[in-house]
């Protein structure tokens, strides 16, 4: 039995990686941050910023490549691919800190509608990039990229694994109302995610059954775990480059043993987390009865690895790592935010424990 990725999967990954490297450099990520200062007088988006239209172009380019329909059935206009096909793509969107709801749109809502029926007739717009979807989970109340989302789903669990539900939110946030969102953006560590507070809300009929809702949640957790691995890789790459250039006492700081140990800890954490993420993708793609357990193991490991990367790469950069002009903060803040999204490490470890009856 072969568990490695196929040549076609690697080629698709490389094509997306090349696109994001060209179209989503740090200045595009920074351009998604709000202008001006926060309530404490700090400038949120300091540094080189791209034009706003370049932020939108990344999304349309991904749609043109077919990436947004990767998990949608072919008869709905998608590519009909499985989790093993898109997990590497999610990882690359993490490496680039893509300022769009890729996981929510392409990995959660679009395949959920493809599976359960597109009753609202929005699936085609999600696939072609003219519409973006959002998802809140585990009774959450913050909508990521809430100023762009026009189709919103809640994924909640009451009781055990048989208590999952997926519902479309039809009230509580003025979807598509830009002025409303500018007034109601929540204060967040990663301001580039444009969090909007969800107020009292109502929902349409349930989307699919319990199994469909659980799979949708697992896809969200899996996609986020993959993004965390990508973010960890980006922080490590930035820090290795910095440690080779920054000199102290006449030598690069990367020659110092303490710096080497910090970076080795980051690399080891990522090398443990990445195979768990890929294994969880395989479990989901093959319909394994242990898929939810494997996803939770992957999310907990990826969250821990990304937070280790945050601490150690910031330590190696010293004071410059704190500055908003420097690129590192774009990725470490995204990693801190995503480590808590779709269930934090502790939540997922409890889920693994429940699955193992311990």
BELJO-V538489 format. One record per pair of residues at least 12 apart in sequence whose C-alpha atoms are under 10 Angstrom apart, sorted by the first residue. I is the first residue (numbers start at 0). J is the second residue. D is the distance in whole Angstrom. If there is no record, write none. Layout:
i: [I/I]
j: [J/J]
d: [D/D]
//
This chain:
i: [2/2/2/2/3/3/4/4/4/4/5/5/7/8/8/8/8/8/8/9/9/9/11/11/11/11/11/11/12/12/12/12/12/12/12/12/13/13/13/14/14/15/15/15/15/15/15/15/15/15/16/16/16/16/16/16/16/17/18/18/18/18/19/19/19/19/19/19/19/19/19/20/20/20/20/21/22/22/22/22/22/22/22/22/23/23/23/23/23/23/23/23/23/23/23/24/24/24/24/24/24/25/25/25/25/25/25/25/25/25/25/25/25/26/26/26/26/26/26/26/26/26/26/27/27/27/27/27/27/27/27/27/27/27/27/27/27/28/28/28/28/28/28/28/28/28/28/28/28/28/28/28/29/29/29/29/29/29/29/29/29/29/29/29/29/29/29/29/29/30/30/30/30/30/30/30/30/30/30/30/30/30/31/31/31/31/31/31/31/31/31/31/31/31/31/31/31/31/32/32/32/32/32/32/32/32/32/32/33/33/33/33/33/33/33/37/37/38/41/42/42/43/43/43/43/43/43/44/44/44/44/44/45/45/45/45/46/46/46/46/46/47/47/47/54/54/54/55/55/55/57/57/57/58/58/58/58/58/58/58/58/58/59/59/59/60/60/61/61/61/61/62/62/62/62/62/62/62/63/63/63/64/65/65/65/65/65/66/66/66/66/66/66/66/66/66/67/67/67/67/67/67/67/67/67/67/67/67/68/68/68/68/68/68/68/68/68/68/68/68/68/69/69/69/69/69/69/69/69/69/69/70/70/70/70/70/70/70/70/70/70/70/70/70/71/71/71/71/71/71/71/71/71/71/71/71/71/72/72/72/72/72/73/74/75/75/75/75/75/75/75/75/75/75/76/76/76/76/76/77/77/77/77/77/77/77/78/79/79/80/81/81/81/81/81/81/81/82/82/82/82/82/82/82/82/82/82/82/82/83/83/83/83/83/83/83/83/83/83/84/84/84/85/85/85/85/85/86/86/86/86/86/86/86/86/86/86/86/86/86/87/87/87/87/87/87/87/87/88/88/88/88/88/89/89/89/89/89/89/89/89/89/89/89/89/89/90/90/90/90/90/90/90/90/90/90/90/90/90/91/91/91/91/91/91/91/91/92/92/92/92/92/92/92/93/93/93/93/93/93/93/93/93/93/93/93/93/93/93/93/94/94/94/94/94/94/94/94/94/94/94/95/95/95/95/95/95/96/96/96/96/96/96/96/96/96/96/96/96/96/97/97/97/97/98/98/98/98/98/99/99/99/99/99/99/99/99/99/100/100/100/100/100/100/100/100/100/100/101/101/101/101/101/101/101/102/102/102/102/102/102/102/102/102/102/102/103/103/103/103/103/103/103/103/103/103/103/103/103/103/103/103/104/104/104/104/104/104/104/104/104/104/104/104/104/105/105/105/105/105/105/105/105/106/106/106/106/106/106/106/106/106/107/107/107/107/107/107/107/107/107/107/107/107/107/107/107/108/108/108/108/108/108/108/108/108/108/108/108/108/108/108/108/109/109/109/109/109/109/109/109/109/110/110/110/110/110/111/111/111/111/111/111/111/111/111/111/112/112/112/112/114/114/114/114/115/115/115/115/115/115/116/116/117/118/119/121/121/125/130/130/130/130/131/131/131/131/131/131/131/131/132/132/132/132/132/132/132/132/133/133/133/133/133/133/133/133/133/134/134/134/134/134/134/134/134/134/134/134/134/134/134/135/135/135/135/135/135/135/135/135/135/135/135/136/136/136/136/136/136/136/136/136/136/136/136/137/137/137/137/137/137/137/137/137/137/138/138/138/138/138/139/139/139/139/139/139/139/139/140/140/140/140/140/140/140/140/140/141/141/141/141/141/141/141/141/142/142/142/142/142/142/142/142/142/143/143/143/143/143/143/143/143/143/143/144/144/144/144/144/144/144/144/145/145/145/145/145/145/145/145/145/145/145/145/145/145/145/145/145/146/146/146/146/146/146/146/146/146/146/146/146/146/146/146/146/147/147/147/147/147/147/148/148/148/148/149/149/149/149/149/149/150/150/150/150/150/151/151/151/151/151/151/151/151/152/152/152/152/152/152/152/152/152/153/153/153/153/153/153/153/153/153/154/154/154/154/154/154/154/154/154/155/155/155/156/156/156/156/159/159/160/160/160/160/160/160/160/161/161/161/161/161/162/162/162/162/162/163/163/163/163/163/163/163/163/163/164/164/164/164/164/164/164/164/164/164/164/165/165/165/165/165/165/165/165/165/165/165/165/165/165/166/166/166/166/166/166/166/166/167/167/167/167/167/167/168/168/168/168/168/168/169/169/169/169/170/170/170/170/170/170/170/171/171/171/171/171/171/171/172/172/172/172/172/172/173/173/173/179/180/180/180/180/181/181/182/183/183/183/184/185/187/187/188/188/188/188/188/189/189/189/189/189/189/189/189/189/189/190/190/190/190/191/191/191/192/192/213/214/214/214/216/216/216/216/217/217/217/217/217/217/217/217/217/217/217/218/218/218/218/218/218/219/219/219/219/220/220/220/220/220/220/220/220/220/220/220/220/220/221/221/221/221/221/221/221/221/221/221/221/221/221/221/222/222/222/222/222/223/223/223/223/223/223/223/223/223/223/223/223/224/224/224/224/224/224/224/224/224/224/224/224/224/224/224/224/224/224/224/224/224/225/225/225/225/225/225/225/225/225/225/226/226/226/226/226/226/226/227/227/227/227/227/227/227/227/227/227/227/227/227/227/227/227/227/227/227/227/228/228/228/228/228/228/228/228/228/228/228/228/228/228/229/229/229/229/229/229/230/230/230/230/230/230/230/230/230/230/230/230/230/231/231/231/231/231/231/231/231/231/231/231/231/231/231/231/231/232/232/232/232/232/232/232/233/233/233/233/234/234/234/234/234/234/234/234/234/234/234/234/234/234/234/235/235/235/235/235/235/235/235/235/235/236/236/237/237/237/237/237/238/238/238/238/238/238/238/238/238/238/238/238/239/239/239/239/239/239/239/239/240/241/241/241/241/242/242/242/242/242/242/242/242/245/252/252/253/257/258/258/258/258/258/259/260/261/261/261/261/261/261/261/262/262/262/262/262/262/263/264/264/264/264/265/265/265/265/265/265/265/265/265/266/266/266/267/268/268/268/268/268/268/268/268/268/269/269/269/269/269/269/269/269/270/270/271/271/271/271/272/272/272/272/272/272/272/272/272/272/273/273/273/273/274/275/275/275/275/275/275/275/275/275/276/276/276/276/276/276/276/276/276/277/277/277/278/278/278/278/278/279/279/279/279/279/279/279/279/280/280/280/281/281/282/289/289/289/291/291/291/291/292/292/292/292/292/292/292/292/293/293/293/293/294/294/294/295/295/295/295/295/295/295/295/295/295/295/295/295/296/296/296/296/296/296/296/297/297/297/298/298/298/298/298/298/298/298/298/298/298/299/299/299/299/299/299/299/299/299/299/299/300/300/300/300/301/301/301/301/302/302/302/302/302/302/302/302/302/302/302/302/303/303/303/303/303/304/304/305/305/305/305/305/305/305/306/306/306/306/306/306/306/308/308/308/309/309/309/309/309/309/309/309/310/312/312/313/313/313]
j: [83/277/278/281/83/277/83/84/87/277/83/84/84/83/84/85/86/87/88/84/87/88/64/66/84/85/87/88/84/85/86/87/88/89/90/91/87/88/91/64/88/60/61/64/66/87/88/89/91/92/87/88/90/91/92/94/95/91/57/60/61/64/57/60/61/91/92/94/95/96/97/91/92/94/95/57/53/54/56/57/58/60/95/97/49/53/54/56/57/58/92/95/96/97/98/48/49/95/96/97/326/46/47/48/49/95/96/97/325/326/327/329/330/44/46/47/48/49/50/53/54/326/329/47/48/49/50/51/52/53/54/55/57/95/96/97/98/44/48/49/53/54/95/96/97/98/99/191/192/326/329/330/43/44/45/46/47/48/49/54/96/98/190/191/323/324/326/328/329/44/45/46/47/48/49/50/51/52/53/54/98/191/44/48/49/50/51/53/54/55/97/98/99/144/190/191/192/193/44/45/48/98/189/190/191/192/193/329/45/181/184/190/191/192/193/186/190/186/323/323/324/188/189/190/191/323/324/190/191/323/324/329/322/323/324/325/322/323/324/325/326/324/325/326/97/98/99/98/99/128/97/98/99/97/98/99/100/101/127/128/129/131/127/128/129/127/128/101/126/127/128/105/124/125/126/127/128/129/126/127/128/127/77/78/126/127/128/78/85/88/89/101/105/126/127/128/85/101/102/104/105/106/109/125/126/127/128/131/80/104/105/106/109/110/113/122/123/125/126/127/128/81/82/84/85/88/105/106/109/110/126/82/84/85/105/106/107/108/109/110/111/113/114/126/105/106/108/109/110/111/112/113/114/122/123/125/126/109/110/112/113/114/113/113/109/110/112/113/114/116/117/122/123/126/113/122/123/126/127/109/110/113/122/123/126/127/126/110/113/284/106/110/280/281/283/284/285/106/218/221/222/277/279/280/281/282/283/284/285/276/277/278/279/280/281/282/283/284/285/280/281/284/105/106/222/225/280/106/218/221/222/223/224/225/226/276/277/279/280/281/222/225/226/228/229/276/277/280/101/222/225/226/229/101/102/105/106/221/222/223/224/225/226/227/228/229/222/223/224/225/226/227/228/229/230/231/232/273/276/225/226/227/228/229/230/232/233/222/223/225/226/227/229/230/222/223/224/225/226/227/228/229/230/231/232/233/330/333/334/337/225/226/227/228/229/230/231/232/233/234/330/226/229/230/233/329/330/191/192/226/227/229/230/233/329/330/331/332/333/334/191/192/226/333/144/191/192/193/333/131/132/143/144/147/148/191/192/193/131/132/133/134/143/144/145/147/148/192/131/132/133/219/222/223/226/132/133/134/218/219/220/221/222/223/225/226/131/132/133/134/135/143/144/148/151/152/215/216/218/219/222/223/122/125/126/128/130/131/132/133/134/148/150/151/219/125/126/128/131/132/218/219/222/215/216/217/218/219/220/221/222/223/132/133/134/152/154/212/214/215/216/217/218/219/220/221/222/122/125/131/132/133/134/150/151/152/153/165/167/215/216/218/219/121/122/123/124/125/126/131/132/215/122/211/214/215/218/152/165/206/207/211/212/214/215/216/218/206/207/211/215/206/207/211/215/205/206/207/208/211/212/206/207/206/206/150/149/150/150/147/148/149/150/144/145/146/147/148/149/150/151/144/145/147/148/149/150/151/152/145/147/148/149/150/151/152/153/168/148/150/151/152/153/154/165/166/167/168/215/216/219/341/151/152/153/154/155/165/168/197/216/219/340/341/152/153/154/155/156/165/216/219/220/340/341/342/153/154/155/156/157/163/216/340/341/342/153/154/155/156/157/153/154/155/196/197/340/341/342/153/171/194/195/196/197/198/199/200/184/185/193/194/195/196/197/198/172/184/185/192/193/194/195/196/197/184/185/190/191/192/193/194/195/196/340/180/184/190/191/192/193/194/195/172/173/174/175/176/177/180/181/183/184/185/192/193/194/195/196/197/172/173/174/175/176/177/178/179/180/181/183/184/192/193/194/195/174/175/176/177/180/193/173/174/175/176/169/172/173/174/175/176/167/168/169/174/175/166/167/168/169/170/172/174/202/165/166/167/168/169/202/203/205/206/165/166/167/168/202/205/206/212/216/166/167/206/212/213/215/216/219/341/212/213/216/209/212/213/216/350/353/209/210/213/291/350/353/354/208/209/210/212/213/208/209/210/212/213/208/209/210/211/212/213/214/215/216/205/206/207/208/209/210/211/212/213/215/216/202/203/204/205/206/207/208/209/210/211/212/213/215/216/201/202/203/204/205/206/207/212/201/202/203/204/205/206/197/200/201/202/203/204/200/201/202/203/197/198/199/200/201/202/203/196/197/198/199/200/201/202/195/196/197/198/199/200/195/197/198/195/193/194/195/196/193/195/195/195/196/197/196/197/332/336/331/332/333/335/336/328/329/330/331/332/333/334/335/336/337/329/332/333/336/329/332/333/333/336/291/283/290/291/291/294/341/342/279/280/283/290/291/292/293/294/295/298/341/279/280/283/291/294/341/294/340/341/342/276/291/294/295/297/298/299/337/340/341/342/343/347/276/277/279/280/283/291/293/294/295/296/297/298/301/341/276/280/294/298/341/276/297/298/301/302/334/337/338/339/340/341/342/272/273/275/276/277/279/294/295/296/297/298/299/300/301/302/304/305/337/338/340/341/272/273/275/276/277/280/297/298/301/302/301/302/305/333/334/337/338/269/272/273/298/300/301/302/303/304/305/306/308/330/331/333/334/335/336/337/338/268/269/270/272/273/276/298/300/301/302/304/305/308/334/269/273/301/305/330/334/269/301/304/305/308/309/329/330/331/332/333/334/337/265/266/268/269/301/302/304/305/306/307/308/309/312/330/331/334/265/266/269/270/305/308/330/308/327/330/331/262/265/305/308/309/311/312/313/326/327/328/329/330/331/334/262/263/265/266/269/308/309/311/312/327/262/312/312/316/326/327/330/253/258/262/308/311/312/313/314/315/316/320/327/252/253/258/259/262/312/315/316/253/253/312/315/316/254/255/258/259/262/312/315/316/316/315/316/315/315/311/312/314/315/316/315/311/307/308/310/311/312/314/315/307/308/311/312/314/315/311/304/307/308/311/304/305/306/307/308/309/310/311/312/304/307/308/304/300/301/302/303/304/305/306/307/308/300/301/302/303/304/305/307/308/301/304/297/300/301/304/296/297/298/299/300/301/302/303/304/305/297/300/301/304/297/293/294/295/296/297/298/299/300/301/293/294/295/296/297/298/299/300/301/293/294/297/290/293/294/296/297/291/292/293/294/295/296/297/298/293/294/297/293/294/294/351/354/355/347/350/351/354/347/348/350/351/352/353/354/355/347/350/351/354/347/350/351/341/342/343/344/345/346/347/348/349/350/351/352/354/344/347/348/349/350/351/352/344/347/348/338/339/340/341/342/343/344/345/346/347/348/338/339/342/343/344/345/346/347/348/349/351/338/344/347/348/334/337/338/344/334/335/336/337/338/339/340/342/343/344/345/347/335/338/343/344/345/334/338/330/331/333/334/335/337/338/331/332/334/335/336/337/338/331/334/335/327/328/330/331/332/333/334/335/331/327/331/327/328/331]
d: [10/9/9/8/10/9/8/8/9/9/10/9/9/8/6/8/10/8/9/9/8/10/10/9/8/9/9/8/9/8/9/6/6/9/9/8/9/9/9/9/9/10/8/8/8/9/7/10/7/9/10/8/9/6/8/9/8/10/8/8/8/9/7/9/9/8/8/9/6/9/8/9/10/9/7/9/7/8/8/6/10/9/10/10/10/8/8/9/7/10/9/6/8/7/9/10/9/7/9/9/10/10/8/8/9/8/8/10/9/6/9/8/9/10/8/6/5/5/9/10/10/9/10/9/6/5/8/8/9/7/6/10/9/10/10/9/8/10/8/8/10/8/8/7/7/6/10/7/10/9/7/9/9/6/8/8/7/6/8/9/10/9/10/7/10/9/9/10/7/7/9/9/8/5/5/7/6/10/9/7/9/8/8/9/9/10/7/10/7/10/10/6/9/10/8/5/8/8/5/9/9/9/8/6/4/8/8/10/10/9/10/7/7/10/8/8/10/9/10/8/10/10/9/7/9/7/10/9/9/7/8/10/9/6/5/9/10/7/4/7/9/8/10/10/9/7/9/9/9/10/8/9/9/9/9/7/9/9/9/7/9/10/8/6/8/10/9/10/10/9/8/10/10/9/6/5/5/9/9/7/8/10/7/7/8/8/10/8/8/8/10/9/8/8/9/10/10/8/9/7/5/8/8/7/5/7/7/10/9/9/6/9/7/8/10/9/9/8/5/8/9/8/9/8/7/10/7/8/9/9/9/8/9/7/7/7/9/10/7/5/9/8/10/10/8/9/10/6/5/8/8/6/8/9/10/10/8/10/8/10/6/8/9/9/10/10/10/7/10/10/9/8/7/9/10/9/7/7/9/9/9/9/10/9/7/9/10/9/10/9/10/10/8/9/8/5/9/9/8/9/9/9/9/5/7/9/7/5/9/10/7/9/9/5/6/9/8/6/9/9/9/9/9/8/8/10/9/9/9/8/6/10/9/6/9/8/7/10/7/10/9/7/9/10/9/10/8/10/10/9/9/9/10/8/7/9/9/9/6/8/9/6/6/9/9/8/8/8/8/5/4/7/6/5/8/10/9/9/10/8/7/10/9/6/8/10/10/10/10/9/6/10/7/9/9/8/9/7/4/6/7/5/5/9/9/8/9/9/9/10/9/7/8/8/4/5/8/7/5/9/8/9/8/7/8/10/8/10/10/8/10/9/7/9/8/6/10/10/7/9/10/10/10/10/8/7/7/9/10/8/10/9/7/9/10/9/8/10/7/7/7/9/7/7/9/9/8/8/9/9/9/10/9/10/10/9/9/9/8/6/9/9/6/7/10/9/8/6/5/6/9/9/10/10/9/9/10/10/9/7/9/9/10/7/9/9/9/6/5/6/8/9/9/10/10/8/8/10/9/8/10/10/10/8/10/10/6/6/10/9/7/10/9/9/8/9/10/10/9/5/7/9/6/6/9/10/9/9/9/9/7/7/7/9/8/7/10/10/10/7/10/10/9/9/6/9/10/7/8/10/8/10/9/10/10/8/9/10/9/8/8/7/8/8/6/10/10/8/9/10/10/10/8/8/10/10/7/5/8/8/10/8/8/10/9/10/10/8/9/8/7/7/8/9/10/10/6/5/6/7/9/9/9/8/5/6/5/6/8/7/9/6/8/6/5/6/9/10/9/9/6/5/6/7/10/10/9/9/10/9/9/10/8/6/5/6/8/10/10/9/10/10/9/8/9/6/5/6/8/9/7/9/10/9/6/8/8/6/5/6/9/10/9/10/7/7/8/8/6/8/10/8/9/9/10/9/9/9/10/10/10/10/8/6/5/7/9/10/10/8/10/6/6/5/6/9/9/10/9/9/8/5/5/6/7/10/10/10/9/6/6/5/7/9/10/10/9/10/8/5/5/6/7/9/9/8/9/10/9/7/10/10/8/10/8/6/6/5/8/9/10/9/7/7/7/6/9/8/5/8/9/8/9/7/8/7/8/7/9/8/9/9/10/7/7/10/10/10/9/5/6/9/8/8/8/8/9/9/6/5/8/10/9/9/10/7/6/4/6/9/9/10/10/9/6/5/6/7/9/10/10/9/10/7/9/10/7/8/8/6/10/10/8/9/8/9/9/8/10/9/9/8/9/8/9/9/10/9/10/6/8/10/8/10/7/9/9/9/8/5/7/9/6/6/9/10/9/7/8/8/7/6/9/8/5/7/10/10/10/10/9/6/5/7/8/8/10/8/5/8/8/9/9/6/6/6/5/5/9/9/8/5/5/7/7/7/10/7/6/4/7/10/7/6/5/7/9/8/7/5/5/7/10/9/6/5/5/4/7/10/8/8/6/7/8/8/10/9/10/10/9/9/7/9/9/9/9/6/7/9/7/10/9/9/10/6/8/8/7/9/8/9/9/5/6/9/8/7/10/10/9/9/10/8/9/8/8/9/8/8/9/8/9/10/8/10/9/10/8/8/6/9/9/6/8/10/9/10/9/8/9/8/10/10/9/7/10/10/10/7/7/9/6/10/10/8/5/7/10/9/7/9/7/7/9/10/9/6/8/10/7/7/10/9/9/9/10/9/10/10/10/8/9/9/10/7/8/10/8/7/10/9/9/10/7/10/10/9/9/10/7/5/8/8/5/7/10/9/8/8/10/9/9/8/10/6/8/10/9/8/8/10/9/10/10/10/8/8/10/9/9/9/9/10/6/7/9/8/6/9/10/10/10/9/6/9/10/7/7/9/6/9/7/6/9/10/9/6/8/8/7/10/9/9/9/10/9/10/9/10/10/10/7/9/9/10/6/8/10/8/6/10/8/9/9/7/9/10/7/5/8/9/6/8/9/8/8/8/9/8/7/10/9/8/10/10/9/7/9/10/9/9/7/7/9/7/9/9/7/9/10/7/7/10/7/10/7/7/10/7/9/9/7/10/10/10/8/10/9/7/10/9/10/8/10/9/6/8/10/7/7/10/8/10/7/10/9/8/9/9/10/9/8/10/9/7/8/9/8/9/10/10/7/8/9/9/10/9/9/9/9/9/6/10/9/9/9/9/9/6/8/8/7/10/8/7/7/10/8/10/9/8/8/8/7/8/9/6/5/9/9/7/8/9/10/8/8/8/8/10/8/5/8/10/8/8/9/7/10/9/6/8/9/9/10/9/9/8/9/8/9/6/8/9/5/5/9/9/7/9/8/9/7/9/8/7/8/10/7/5/9/10/8/8/8/7/9/8/5/7/10/9/8/10/9/8/9/7/8/10/8/8/8/5/5/8/8/7/9/9/8/9/9/10/8/10/8/10/10/9/8/9/8/9/7/5/9/9/6/8/10/10/8/10/8/10/9/10/9/10/8/10/8/5/7/9/7/6/10/10/9/7/7/10/9/6/10/9/9/10/8/10/10/9/8/8/7/10/10/7/9/8/10/9/7/4/7/8/6/6/10/9/10/7/9/9/10/10/8/8/8/8/10/8/5/8/9/10/7/6/10/10/10/8/9/7/10/10/9/10/8/10/6/8/9/7/8/10/7/6/10/10/7/8/9/10/9/9/8/5/8/10/7/8/9/9/9/8/9/8]
//
